[in-house]
Amino acid sequence: MTYTIHTLDHHFLNMPEVIATYAIIGEKSAAIIETGPASTLNTILESLRALGVQPKDVRDVLVTHIHFDHAGASWWWAQQGATIHVHPNGAPHLIDPSKLIASATRLYKDQMDFLWGKIEPIPTNQVHIVNDGDTVQAAGAIIQVIDSPGHAKHHHVYQLGDAAFAGDVAGVHLPDFDWTAVPAPPPEFDLEAWEATLKKLATFNFKTIYPTHFGAIHNPNEHFSSLAPLVRACAEFVRDRLNEGLTRDQIVPIYMAWNAQRCTARDRERNAVERYAGANNQDLSVDGIMRYWMKKADGK
């Protein structure tokens, strides 16, 4: 099998190295992992053409989950003839995205089009459901599917040899920063599931992981072992503020300040907080973690 892996930068919100699409280029075809949003589609098409890849060459698209920064442009690739590979819980929302759009609109309001661009349904016959342990043959590569809930129930990691494309379950870790952030938007953040996923991923002994935000990490097990307590710390910070009787609007700035304190002086000087905001809206993480604790309190 002969293929190459390329990291494509969406330049989301005109910021470099915030959202990645990963291109796997074989001798006769190509595949991409993560489409990113339709709002930055032209940027990705330019990057692919620079690699000698035309849209028609991309026969397979794998999305780790269906959040718009990961799968928002899936419909466009389906229109070019690609098969979209996705978690079974995510598939219905690619076929009929109306509920997903309505839910996101409540969060992003009049910024929807600016942030994510157009979102359209995908024909059922172009959506291929993949489950834990399945394999996908694409662009001369054999890619294994790993179920990986925590950030979302409908989340997959894709293994390619000793590398893995880790979506959001590896957190947000932008190049040349020492900071890792925990993306926990509603409605599916699950602390215990995320911890179990990180423990599971560590058993694969990957040499490289590729988070969607952003680029290769070459010490995966060290990264997983430091991320797990951070996920718990974020969840418990919000829980403790709830127990103090604080409201959501009171918790958000305190949570943001607490996270900023984890930045090194070097990272603060390089505007880490602003850069990371393009990949991780901390307001929404507070919402997601609050929802998790409220469901726990209700016994759900």
N, C-alpha and C positions, 0 to 999 in steps of 0.2 A: 504494500500500500504506500503510495507516494502522495503526500499532501503537505501543505504549509499552513501555518496559523498566523493570522494577521489581526492586530488590534486597530479598529477603526474608531475615530473620535467624532462624536456628534457635534461638538462645540455648542452644547446645549446652553441657551441663554447667553451665547457668545463667550462662554467660558470653556477653556480647554480641559480635557481629561476629567469630565464629570460623568458622562454616559458613554459606554463602549458598546459597539457591535463587534463580535468576533467572526471573522471570515475564515472558513476552511476551504482551501483551494486545491482541488485535485487535478488530475490530468485532463479529464473530460467534463467536469462539472464543478460547481461550488455549492457550499452551504453556508448559512449564517446562523449564529446563535445570538439571540436578542435582535429585534428589529429597531428598538428605540421608538420614539414617537414619530408620527407622520410630519410633525413640524420641522424636523431636521432631516427628512428623507433625502433631499437633494444633496446634502453634505455627504451622506453615506454613499450615494450613487457616484458622486465624483471620486470618492476614495476607491471604490470598487473598480471604476473605469481606469484609474491610474494603475491598478494591479492587472489590468487586462481582462476584467470580468464585466460582462454585460448582464443586465437584469435577467435575461432569458437563461443565463448560465446557472443561476441560483435555483436549484431544483428542490432544495429542502431548507426549511426554516425551523429551528428549534427555539422555543421560548421557555425560560425557566419558570415564568408565571405570567399572569395576564395584566399586571399593572401597566399603565400606559407608557412608562419610561422603559419598559422591557418589550412590550408586545403591541404598542399602539399602531404601528404601521403594518401589522401582519396582513391585514386585508389587501394592501397594495401588492404585497408579494404574492398573495394568492391570485390576484388578478393577472400576474405575469406567468402563472402556471405552477407556482411552487406548492408543495405540500407543507402544511403547518403542523408541527408535532407539539403536543401540549398535554398537560395533566388532565385526567378525566374530569376533575371538578372545574377546570378552567375552560374546557371545550365549549360548553353551552353558551358561555359569554362571548366567545369569538363568533359563534354562529349567529347569535342574537345579542348584540352588545347594548341593547336599550337599557337594561337594569344597571349595567356597569356605568354607562354614560350618565344616567340619572343620579346615581350615587356619587360619582365624581363631580358632577355639576354642583351638588350641595356643598362640596368641599372647596372647589376652585372657582365657582360662580362665573363671572364674566371673563375669567382668565383661561377658560377651557381651550378655546381655539388657539390662542396665543401660545400656550404651553404645549398642547398635544396635537393640534391640527385635526384633520378629518379622521373620523372613525366610522367604518362601514362593516356590514355583516360579511361573513365568509361562507361560501357554499359548504354544506355538510360534507360533501365528498372530498373536499380539500383539507379537512381537519382530521388529523390522524391522532387518536388517543394513544398515549404511551403510559405504561405503568412501571412501577419499581421492578428493576431487573430486566426490563425489555432492552433490546438493542435496535439502533437505527443505523442503517448503512447509507452514508451520504458522502459525496465528494471523495470516494475512495477510502473512507475511514469507517471504522465500526465504533459507534458511540453508545455507551451504556447509560441507562436511565437510573437515577438514584432518587427515591422519594426523600424529601428534605423539608418537612413542615417546620414552622416556628415563626418565620416572618409572615408566611401565609400558608394555609392548609394545602393550597394548590401549587406547591413549589417543588421543582425538580432541580437537581444538580446533574450535569452531563459529564460523564467520564470519557476521556479520550486518552488511552494509554495511561501514563503516569501523571496526566494533567486532568483538571476538572474545571468546568465552567460553573461558577458557584452562585450566580444571580445575586440575591440580597442576603442569603443566609450566612455569607462570610462577612457581612457588615459592609460599611463604606470605608474604604481606605484609599485615599487618593495618592498618586505618586509623589515621592519626595516630601511627604509629611509623616510625622511620627504618631499621628492621631488616628484612631478608629472610632467611627460613630455607629450607633445602633438604629437602623431604620425600622420603626414599629407602627406604621399607620394602621388605622382601623380597616376592616373589622376583625382581622384574624391573627393578630399577635398572640403567641402562646409561649410563655416562658419555659415550661417543662418540655414541650415539644422541641423548642429551639436548642435547649441544652442537650437533649437526646440526639438531635441531628448532629451537633458538633462533635459529640462523643463518637457517633457512628462514622462520621467523615474522617476522623483521626485514624481509624483502623485501616483505611485504604493506603496510608503512607504515600500520599501524592507528593510529587516533587514540585509541582507548580499548580496554583489555583488562579483562576481568572474571575474575580468579582466583576460585576457589571459596572460598579463604581469603585476603582477603575484600574484595569491593567494587571499584569502578572505579579503574583506574590510567590516568592521562592522559598519561603519557610512556613509551609502550610500548617504543620502541627503546632509550631510555636504560636502562629496566628490564632488557631482554633483554641488553644489552651488559654490565651489571654482574652479572647473574645467572650468565652463562656461566662466568666465572672462579671464581665462588663455588662452583658445582657441582663444578668440577675441584678446587678447594682442599679441599672437604669429602672428596672421594674420596681425594685424595692424603694428607690427614691420617690417615685410617684406614689406608691402605696403609703409611704410614711406621711407624705404631705396630705393625702386624702384623710388619713387617720387624724391628722391635726385639724381637720375641718376646712381645709383650703378648697376654693373653687378651681375649676379648670383655668379660668383666666388669671388666677393668682399663681397657680402652679407653673404655667408656661414660662414666665420670665425667670423664675427661680430655677427651673430645670435647665433652661438655656445657660444661665450663669454658672450653674454647677458643671455642666458639660464643658463650658469654655475654660474653666479652671484646670481641666485635664490637659489643655493645650500647653506645649512647651513654649517658652518665650520665642524661640525660633519660629514655631508655627504661627503664633499670634502676629509676629512681624510680617509674615507672608500671607496674612488675611485668611487663615485657615477657616475661621467661622463662616465668613462670607462664601468661600469656595465650597465648603461642605453643604451649605444651605441649598445649593443647586441640585444636590443628590439626596438630601435628607432634611425634609421640613420638620423641624422639631415640634412645632405646634401639633402636627398630625401624630407624631410619635407619642406625645402626651395623651392625645385622644385615644390612640390605639391601646396604650397601656392602661388608661383609666377604664376603658371598655372591658379589658381582660379581667381586672380586679372586680369590677361590678358583676361580671358574669360568675366569677368565683364565689362572690358573696351570695349570689342567688342560687348557687349550687349547680350551675350549668357547666 
